[in-house]
Amino acid sequence: MTVTDLDVTVRPRPTTLDLRELAESAGRFLRDAPAQQIVSWAAATFGDRLCLTSSMSDTLLIDLASRVKPGIDVLFIDTGYHFPETLGTRQAAAHVHDITVIDVHPSRTVAEQERDLGPRLFGRNPDLCCHLRKVEPLNRALTPYLAWISGIRRDETGTRTHIRPVEWDPRRRMIKINPLAHWTQADADAYAVEHNILINPLHHEGYPSIGCAPCTRPVDPGDDPRSGRWAGTGKTECGLHL
Ligand code: SF4
């Protein structure tokens, strides 16, 4: 299977084997390609069965992808625990960019979760809380799509050093596209300046990495940017990218 053999924009859904072979061949073909070329390939290959996910830390990936595919679906996981600044960035992104924002909600509200599982689950069992409020909702929301775009980079954390620009997502049986995989923070900063990218205002208050409010702290200059996430627990990932 080559990157052009399979027209996956037509129904019915390609088989898992076809998609997996496509991920492998495209992964080789696009291994060193620029981010814009990777997104262009994905848009041409998957059409409306392509989406991206955004935590609304900034709109860099949204800007890059919507220039290639105007109106692209942007999945935003509304955990119920976001900072107001993050929700504001989501609102601003929907106004500024040509995108379709889809708010993804957990099956339980925060109040329902506290009623059923007790208060402050994030403090007692953050893995379960992340599964219920992030992983399961995203898995459900991704069901209609054949491929999803993520903004993760190799340089962000030790658990991401292996990621490739195009790869098979075995848990969801779909293709995962990481067009920024090779980028550095300097690359991202340069793009943000050049394109006047919306930045979550918390970045200016000591939050270089932004997640849910109960699990995110500001960090000192020079510290690991992700050290403010689940600080003191040993947890480093929410589970979306494992
Ligand atoms: S980051 Fe914290 S509050 Fe958000 S889902 Fe995970 S454990 Fe829960």
Residues whose N, C-alpha, C, O or C-beta is under 5 A from the ligand:
A	BS01	SF4	T79 Y81 F122 P126 C129 C130 R133 G211 C212 P214 C215
